[in-house]
Amino acid sequence: MPTTSIRIDHELERRLEKLAELTGRPKTWYIRRALESYLRQEEWLTEAIQEGVRAADEGRFASDEDVRASFAKWGVDV
């Protein structure tokens, strides 16, 4: 498994160390889970943005009526 090094501030290290001690899990377990969660979210967001840009490039936009109907569902008059 590859190794990557990061620098973190003292407060973040203290919190990580405390959590690891309280649970008996290694710090690397928390770091890996946090990174996996963050990357999953960022990958989803990036793909959604790219899809929106592709749709816009193709001229696929919501009509004024579609936008009004969507807002109306939430009681917002636009």
DAKA-V294095 format. One record per pair of residues at least 24 apart in sequence whose ideal C-beta (glycine too) atoms are under 8 Angstrom apart, sorted by the first residue. I is the first residue (numbers start at 1). J is the second residue. If there is no record, write none. Layout:
[[I/J] [I/J]]
This chain:
[[6/31]]
